[in-house]
Amino acid sequence: MNMMNFVSVFGKLGAVFASLVILAGAYPAYASLYFEVDDAGTTAETANYISWDTATIIGAIHRNDGADVYGFDWAGGFFQADTIGSDFDTMLSLFNESGGLLLFNDDFNDNSGVWYSHSLLSMELDPGNYFLGVTHYANNYMGEMGNYLKKGIEGSYQIQKTVAMPLPPQPQIIAEVPEPATMALLAIGFIGIMLNRRRKIGLMSRAAF
């Protein structure tokens, strides 16, 4: 290998390494990719569930599969999701745990008069369970989750989303059992109360005679 070829190969390796460094910097250590499993359904019961550390969802819709729904847990705070990198005109919807619509976007507008072909959602969310729905224009425009049509188009999508830490575990309520010494003191006190009561009843009986 001559010097020119060596420099060329070294330069390509350096470019690949630089890309990996940039990608690692863009993704937190806990962020992960999620690939659609089989077919993400269109209801809460058939949705694909993603883990708390999912930063990118990759999937596809088809002519007989017009929408996909993903369930996720959220620990609270600012949430954002967009469809940059998708190859069709997307629409994004955010639903609460009951399937009620919270937020919808077709084409993102940055308020400068410029419209972007991707969809973007952003809002503060309380801790809880939520659903994210993706479909094509104009399937179930601003509608409820249950109104997604099966009829669709052929296309692939990417959803970039913010990552929330996992929901904190719910505290367990444990009934405290009194220690043996405490039980003994309670028993002695109860016996003392009963004896004192019997003594008072005896004195009252004598006084009556």
C-alpha positions as protocol buffer text, in pm:
chain_id: "A"
residue {
  index: 1
  type: MET
  ca { x: 0 y: 0 z: 0 }
}
residue {
  index: 2
  type: ASN
  ca { x: 153 y: 333 z: -102 }
}
residue {
  index: 3
  type: MET
  ca { x: 151 y: 642 z: 110 }
}
residue {
  index: 4
  type: MET
  ca { x: -146 y: 804 z: -71 }
}
residue {
  index: 5
  type: ASN
  ca { x: -370 y: 499 z: -19 }
}
residue {
  index: 6
  type: PHE
  ca { x: -265 y: 479 z: 344 }
}
residue {
  index: 7
  type: VAL
  ca { x: -358 y: 844 z: 400 }
}
residue {
  index: 8
  type: SER
  ca { x: -693 y: 789 z: 224 }
}
residue {
  index: 9
  type: VAL
  ca { x: -783 y: 485 z: 437 }
}
residue {
  index: 10
  type: PHE
  ca { x: -670 y: 663 z: 754 }
}
residue {
  index: 11
  type: GLY
  ca { x: -885 y: 964 z: 663 }
}
residue {
  index: 12
  type: LYS
  ca { x: -1195 y: 746 z: 609 }
}
residue {
  index: 13
  type: LEU
  ca { x: -1141 y: 570 z: 941 }
}
residue {
  index: 14
  type: GLY
  ca { x: -1106 y: 909 z: 1109 }
}
residue {
  index: 15
  type: ALA
  ca { x: -1433 y: 1029 z: 955 }
}
residue {
  index: 16
  type: VAL
  ca { x: -1615 y: 715 z: 1074 }
}
residue {
  index: 17
  type: PHE
  ca { x: -1472 y: 757 z: 1423 }
}
residue {
  index: 18
  type: ALA
  ca { x: -1576 y: 1124 z: 1430 }
}
residue {
  index: 19
  type: SER
  ca { x: -1932 y: 1028 z: 1326 }
}
residue {
  index: 20
  type: LEU
  ca { x: -1949 y: 773 z: 1606 }
}
residue {
  index: 21
  type: VAL
  ca { x: -1829 y: 1031 z: 1857 }
}
residue {
  index: 22
  type: ILE
  ca { x: -2093 y: 1281 z: 1739 }
}
residue {
  index: 23
  type: LEU
  ca { x: -2366 y: 1013 z: 1758 }
}
residue {
  index: 24
  type: ALA
  ca { x: -2256 y: 913 z: 2106 }
}
residue {
  index: 25
  type: GLY
  ca { x: -2265 y: 1275 z: 2214 }
}
residue {
  index: 26
  type: ALA
  ca { x: -2610 y: 1328 z: 2070 }
}
residue {
  index: 27
  type: TYR
  ca { x: -2753 y: 1024 z: 2249 }
}
residue {
  index: 28
  type: PRO
  ca { x: -2742 y: 1002 z: 2628 }
}
residue {
  index: 29
  type: ALA
  ca { x: -2588 y: 685 z: 2765 }
}
residue {
  index: 30
  type: TYR
  ca { x: -2931 y: 557 z: 2864 }
}
residue {
  index: 31
  type: ALA
  ca { x: -3105 y: 629 z: 2529 }
}
residue {
  index: 32
  type: SER
  ca { x: -3199 y: 340 z: 2301 }
}
residue {
  index: 33
  type: LEU
  ca { x: -3352 y: 254 z: 1965 }
}
residue {
  index: 34
  type: TYR
  ca { x: -3685 y: 72 z: 1938 }
}
residue {
  index: 35
  type: PHE
  ca { x: -3785 y: -117 z: 1624 }
}
residue {
  index: 36
  type: GLU
  ca { x: -4156 y: -186 z: 1570 }
}
residue {
  index: 37
  type: VAL
  ca { x: -4237 y: -544 z: 1672 }
}
residue {
  index: 38
  type: ASP
  ca { x: -4462 y: -726 z: 1421 }
}
residue {
  index: 39
  type: ASP
  ca { x: -4731 y: -460 z: 1379 }
}
residue {
  index: 40
  type: ALA
  ca { x: -4792 y: -195 z: 1643 }
}
residue {
  index: 41
  type: GLY
  ca { x: -5169 y: -189 z: 1684 }
}
residue {
  index: 42
  type: THR
  ca { x: -5405 y: 108 z: 1683 }
}
residue {
  index: 43
  type: THR
  ca { x: -5554 y: 67 z: 2032 }
}
residue {
  index: 44
  type: ALA
  ca { x: -5428 y: 64 z: 2389 }
}
residue {
  index: 45
  type: GLU
  ca { x: -5473 y: -313 z: 2399 }
}
residue {
  index: 46
  type: THR
  ca { x: -5269 y: -379 z: 2082 }
}
residue {
  index: 47
  type: ALA
  ca { x: -5007 y: -106 z: 2116 }
}
residue {
  index: 48
  type: ASN
  ca { x: -4635 y: -175 z: 2128 }
}
residue {
  index: 49
  type: TYR
  ca { x: -4495 y: -73 z: 2466 }
}
residue {
  index: 50
  type: ILE
  ca { x: -4158 y: 99 z: 2470 }
}
residue {
  index: 51
  type: SER
  ca { x: -3918 y: 128 z: 2761 }
}
residue {
  index: 52
  type: TRP
  ca { x: -3852 y: 454 z: 2942 }
}
residue {
  index: 53
  type: ASP
  ca { x: -3509 y: 494 z: 2776 }
}
residue {
  index: 54
  type: THR
  ca { x: -3637 y: 483 z: 2416 }
}
residue {
  index: 55
  type: ALA
  ca { x: -3519 y: 789 z: 2222 }
}
residue {
  index: 56
  type: THR
  ca { x: -3596 y: 673 z: 1866 }
}
residue {
  index: 57
  type: ILE
  ca { x: -3880 y: 459 z: 1731 }
}
residue {
  index: 58
  type: ILE
  ca { x: -3845 y: 308 z: 1385 }
}
residue {
  index: 59
  type: GLY
  ca { x: -4145 y: 151 z: 1213 }
}
residue {
  index: 60
  type: ALA
  ca { x: -4363 y: 137 z: 902 }
}
residue {
  index: 61
  type: ILE
  ca { x: -4724 y: 166 z: 793 }
}
residue {
  index: 62
  type: HIS
  ca { x: -4882 y: -26 z: 506 }
}
residue {
  index: 63
  type: ARG
  ca { x: -5187 y: -18 z: 281 }
}
residue {
  index: 64
  type: ASN
  ca { x: -5378 y: -237 z: 526 }
}
residue {
  index: 65
  type: ASP
  ca { x: -5220 y: -78 z: 835 }
}
residue {
  index: 66
  type: GLY
  ca { x: -5282 y: 294 z: 846 }
}
residue {
  index: 67
  type: ALA
  ca { x: -5150 y: 383 z: 1194 }
}
residue {
  index: 68
  type: ASP
  ca { x: -4933 y: 263 z: 1482 }
}
residue {
  index: 69
  type: VAL
  ca { x: -4969 y: 329 z: 1853 }
}
residue {
  index: 70
  type: TYR
  ca { x: -4696 y: 307 z: 2119 }
}
residue {
  index: 71
  type: GLY
  ca { x: -4748 y: 303 z: 2495 }
}
residue {
  index: 72
  type: PHE
  ca { x: -4495 y: 444 z: 2738 }
}
residue {
  index: 73
  type: ASP
  ca { x: -4446 y: 546 z: 3101 }
}
residue {
  index: 74
  type: TRP
  ca { x: -4354 y: 904 z: 3183 }
}
residue {
  index: 75
  type: ALA
  ca { x: -4199 y: 1020 z: 3509 }
}
residue {
  index: 76
  type: GLY
  ca { x: -4310 y: 1380 z: 3457 }
}
residue {
  index: 77
  type: GLY
  ca { x: -4163 y: 1687 z: 3290 }
}
residue {
  index: 78
  type: PHE
  ca { x: -4118 y: 1822 z: 2937 }
}
residue {
  index: 79
  type: PHE
  ca { x: -4205 y: 1580 z: 2656 }
}
residue {
  index: 80
  type: GLN
  ca { x: -4125 y: 1620 z: 2288 }
}
residue {
  index: 81
  type: ALA
  ca { x: -4156 y: 1394 z: 1984 }
}
residue {
  index: 82
  type: ASP
  ca { x: -4110 y: 1457 z: 1611 }
}
residue {
  index: 83
  type: THR
  ca { x: -4105 y: 1258 z: 1287 }
}
residue {
  index: 84
  type: ILE
  ca { x: -3792 y: 1395 z: 1119 }
}
residue {
  index: 85
  type: GLY
  ca { x: -3655 y: 1128 z: 884 }
}
residue {
  index: 86
  type: SER
  ca { x: -3992 y: 980 z: 785 }
}
residue {
  index: 87
  type: ASP
  ca { x: -4064 y: 931 z: 413 }
}
residue {
  index: 88
  type: PHE
  ca { x: -4433 y: 1029 z: 411 }
}
residue {
  index: 89
  type: ASP
  ca { x: -4659 y: 1309 z: 536 }
}
residue {
  index: 90
  type: THR
  ca { x: -4696 y: 1215 z: 901 }
}
residue {
  index: 91
  type: MET
  ca { x: -4939 y: 1309 z: 1176 }
}
residue {
  index: 92
  type: LEU
  ca { x: -4860 y: 1262 z: 1545 }
}
residue {
  index: 93
  type: SER
  ca { x: -5106 y: 1235 z: 1834 }
}
residue {
  index: 94
  type: LEU
  ca { x: -5052 y: 1208 z: 2208 }
}
residue {
  index: 95
  type: PHE
  ca { x: -5316 y: 1028 z: 2415 }
}
residue {
  index: 96
  type: ASN
  ca { x: -5371 y: 983 z: 2787 }
}
residue {
  index: 97
  type: GLU
  ca { x: -5403 y: 649 z: 2960 }
}
residue {
  index: 98
  type: SER
  ca { x: -5772 y: 627 z: 2867 }
}
residue {
  index: 99
  type: GLY
  ca { x: -5707 y: 698 z: 2498 }
}
residue {
  index: 100
  type: GLY
  ca { x: -5827 y: 1060 z: 2513 }
}
residue {
  index: 101
  type: LEU
  ca { x: -5652 y: 1302 z: 2277 }
}
residue {
  index: 102
  type: LEU
  ca { x: -5411 y: 1542 z: 2452 }
}
residue {
  index: 103
  type: LEU
  ca { x: -5215 y: 1690 z: 2162 }
}
residue {
  index: 104
  type: PHE
  ca { x: -5208 y: 1665 z: 1782 }
}
residue {
  index: 105
  type: ASN
  ca { x: -4981 y: 1793 z: 1505 }
}
residue {
  index: 106
  type: ASP
  ca { x: -4980 y: 1751 z: 1129 }
}
residue {
  index: 107
  type: ASP
  ca { x: -4715 y: 1990 z: 989 }
}
residue {
  index: 108
  type: PHE
  ca { x: -4492 y: 2172 z: 1233 }
}
residue {
  index: 109
  type: ASN
  ca { x: -4486 y: 2553 z: 1221 }
}
residue {
  index: 110
  type: ASP
  ca { x: -4212 y: 2737 z: 1412 }
}
residue {
  index: 111
  type: ASN
  ca { x: -4420 y: 3058 z: 1420 }
}
residue {
  index: 112
  type: SER
  ca { x: -4187 y: 3226 z: 1172 }
}
residue {
  index: 113
  type: GLY
  ca { x: -4409 y: 3156 z: 874 }
}
residue {
  index: 114
  type: VAL
  ca { x: -4210 y: 2847 z: 780 }
}
residue {
  index: 115
  type: TRP
  ca { x: -4390 y: 2513 z: 767 }
}
residue {
  index: 116
  type: TYR
  ca { x: -4203 y: 2185 z: 801 }
}
residue {
  index: 117
  type: SER
  ca { x: -4324 y: 1855 z: 659 }
}
residue {
  index: 118
  type: HIS
  ca { x: -4260 y: 1664 z: 980 }
}
residue {
  index: 119
  type: SER
  ca { x: -4489 y: 1652 z: 1284 }
}
residue {
  index: 120
  type: LEU
  ca { x: -4386 y: 1774 z: 1628 }
}
residue {
  index: 121
  type: LEU
  ca { x: -4546 y: 1748 z: 1972 }
}
residue {
  index: 122
  type: SER
  ca { x: -4423 y: 1920 z: 2287 }
}
residue {
  index: 123
  type: MET
  ca { x: -4582 y: 1978 z: 2626 }
}
residue {
  index: 124
  type: GLU
  ca { x: -4535 y: 1931 z: 3000 }
}
residue {
  index: 125
  type: LEU
  ca { x: -4667 y: 1594 z: 3115 }
}
residue {
  index: 126
  type: ASP
  ca { x: -4758 y: 1474 z: 3462 }
}
residue {
  index: 127
  type: PRO
  ca { x: -4623 y: 1133 z: 3567 }
}
residue {
  index: 128
  type: GLY
  ca { x: -4831 y: 851 z: 3424 }
}
residue {
  index: 129
  type: ASN
  ca { x: -4897 y: 624 z: 3127 }
}
residue {
  index: 130
  type: TYR
  ca { x: -4942 y: 768 z: 2778 }
}
residue {
  index: 131
  type: PHE
  ca { x: -4979 y: 664 z: 2414 }
}
residue {
  index: 132
  type: LEU
  ca { x: -4814 y: 806 z: 2103 }
}
residue {
  index: 133
  type: GLY
  ca { x: -4989 y: 753 z: 1770 }
}
residue {
  index: 134
  type: VAL
  ca { x: -4839 y: 800 z: 1423 }
}
residue {
  index: 135
  type: THR
  ca { x: -5031 y: 792 z: 1096 }
}
residue {
  index: 136
  type: HIS
  ca { x: -5041 y: 949 z: 748 }
}
residue {
  index: 137
  type: TYR
  ca { x: -5230 y: 1258 z: 634 }
}
residue {
  index: 138
  type: ALA
  ca { x: -5528 y: 1268 z: 671 }
}
residue {
  index: 139
  type: ASN
  ca { x: -5611 y: 949 z: 861 }
}
residue {
  index: 140
  type: ASN
  ca { x: -5829 y: 1034 z: 1163 }
}
residue {
  index: 141
  type: TYR
  ca { x: -5739 y: 1402 z: 1152 }
}
residue {
  index: 142
  type: MET
  ca { x: -5734 y: 1523 z: 1517 }
}
residue {
  index: 143
  type: GLY
  ca { x: -5950 y: 1225 z: 1618 }
}
residue {
  index: 144
  type: GLU
  ca { x: -5958 y: 973 z: 1899 }
}
residue {
  index: 145
  type: MET
  ca { x: -5736 y: 670 z: 1901 }
}
residue {
  index: 146
  type: GLY
  ca { x: -6022 y: 432 z: 1828 }
}
residue {
  index: 147
  type: ASN
  ca { x: -6101 y: 612 z: 1500 }
}
residue {
  index: 148
  type: TYR
  ca { x: -5774 y: 527 z: 1324 }
}
residue {
  index: 149
  type: LEU
  ca { x: -5848 y: 375 z: 983 }
}
residue {
  index: 150
  type: LYS
  ca { x: -5679 y: 54 z: 880 }
}
residue {
  index: 151
  type: LYS
  ca { x: -5647 y: 176 z: 522 }
}
residue {
  index: 152
  type: GLY
  ca { x: -5307 y: 333 z: 474 }
}
residue {
  index: 153
  type: ILE
  ca { x: -5009 y: 386 z: 248 }
}
residue {
  index: 154
  type: GLU
  ca { x: -4667 y: 228 z: 220 }
}
residue {
  index: 155
  type: GLY
  ca { x: -4414 y: 427 z: 418 }
}
residue {
  index: 156
  type: SER
  ca { x: -4154 y: 416 z: 694 }
}
residue {
  index: 157
  type: TYR
  ca { x: -4119 y: 656 z: 983 }
}
residue {
  index: 158
  type: GLN
  ca { x: -3883 y: 762 z: 1258 }
}
residue {
  index: 159
  type: ILE
  ca { x: -4003 y: 917 z: 1581 }
}
residue {
  index: 160
  type: GLN
  ca { x: -3744 y: 1103 z: 1787 }
}
residue {
  index: 161
  type: LYS
  ca { x: -3860 y: 1155 z: 2145 }
}
residue {
  index: 162
  type: THR
  ca { x: -3729 y: 1285 z: 2470 }
}
residue {
  index: 163
  type: VAL
  ca { x: -3637 y: 1035 z: 2738 }
}
residue {
  index: 164
  type: ALA
  ca { x: -3783 y: 1027 z: 3087 }
}
residue {
  index: 165
  type: MET
  ca { x: -3640 y: 846 z: 3385 }
}
residue {
  index: 166
  type: PRO
  ca { x: -3843 y: 542 z: 3494 }
}
residue {
  index: 167
  type: LEU
  ca { x: -4143 y: 599 z: 3716 }
}
residue {
  index: 168
  type: PRO
  ca { x: -4044 y: 580 z: 4083 }
}
residue {
  index: 169
  type: PRO
  ca { x: -4164 y: 265 z: 4258 }
}
residue {
  index: 170
  type: GLN
  ca { x: -4478 y: 308 z: 4462 }
}
residue {
  index: 171
  type: PRO
  ca { x: -4413 y: 294 z: 4838 }
}
residue {
  index: 172
  type: GLN
  ca { x: -4533 y: -24 z: 5004 }
}
residue {
  index: 173
  type: ILE
  ca { x: -4755 y: 15 z: 5309 }
}
residue {
  index: 174
  type: ILE
  ca { x: -4633 y: -230 z: 5572 }
}
residue {
  index: 175
  type: ALA
  ca { x: -4831 y: -276 z: 5891 }
}
residue {
  index: 176
  type: GLU
  ca { x: -4604 y: -257 z: 6192 }
}
residue {
  index: 177
  type: VAL
  ca { x: -4640 y: -552 z: 6431 }
}
residue {
  index: 178
  type: PRO
  ca { x: -4577 y: -460 z: 6798 }
}
residue {
  index: 179
  type: GLU
  ca { x: -4268 y: -616 z: 6954 }
}
residue {
  index: 180
  type: PRO
  ca { x: -4316 y: -886 z: 7225 }
}
residue {
  index: 181
  type: ALA
  ca { x: -4218 y: -643 z: 7502 }
}
residue {
  index: 182
  type: THR
  ca { x: -4477 y: -392 z: 7379 }
}
residue {
  index: 183
  type: MET
  ca { x: -4740 y: -667 z: 7363 }
}
residue {
  index: 184
  type: ALA
  ca { x: -4660 y: -768 z: 7721 }
}
residue {
  index: 185
  type: LEU
  ca { x: -4696 y: -409 z: 7848 }
}
residue {
  index: 186
  type: LEU
  ca { x: -5029 y: -374 z: 7668 }
}
residue {
  index: 187
  type: ALA
  ca { x: -5151 y: -700 z: 7822 }
}
residue {
  index: 188
  type: ILE
  ca { x: -5045 y: -593 z: 8174 }
}
residue {
  index: 189
  type: GLY
  ca { x: -5220 y: -259 z: 8128 }
}
residue {
  index: 190
  type: PHE
  ca { x: -5538 y: -426 z: 8006 }
}
residue {
  index: 191
  type: ILE
  ca { x: -5539 y: -669 z: 8303 }
}
residue {
  index: 192
  type: GLY
  ca { x: -5486 y: -377 z: 8543 }
}
residue {
  index: 193
  type: ILE
  ca { x: -5783 y: -191 z: 8395 }
}
residue {
  index: 194
  type: MET
  ca { x: -6006 y: -499 z: 8429 }
}
residue {
  index: 195
  type: LEU
  ca { x: -5900 y: -563 z: 8792 }
}
residue {
  index: 196
  type: ASN
  ca { x: -5957 y: -200 z: 8886 }
}
residue {
  index: 197
  type: ARG
  ca { x: -6301 y: -214 z: 8726 }
}
residue {
  index: 198
  type: ARG
  ca { x: -6393 y: -531 z: 8921 }
}
residue {
  index: 199
  type: ARG
  ca { x: -6274 y: -368 z: 9245 }
}
residue {
  index: 200
  type: LYS
  ca { x: -6496 y: -64 z: 9184 }
}
residue {
  index: 201
  type: ILE
  ca { x: -6796 y: -289 z: 9113 }
}
residue {
  index: 202
  type: GLY
  ca { x: -6732 y: -481 z: 9440 }
}
residue {
  index: 203
  type: LEU
  ca { x: -6715 y: -163 z: 9646 }
}
residue {
  index: 204
  type: MET
  ca { x: -7039 y: -39 z: 9493 }
}
residue {
  index: 205
  type: SER
  ca { x: -7209 y: -371 z: 9579 }
}
residue {
  index: 206
  type: ARG
  ca { x: -7103 y: -352 z: 9946 }
}
residue {
  index: 207
  type: ALA
  ca { x: -7218 y: 8 z: 9969 }
}
residue {
  index: 208
  type: ALA
  ca { x: -7562 y: -94 z: 9845 }
}
residue {
  index: 209
  type: PHE
  ca { x: -7604 y: -329 z: 10144 }
}
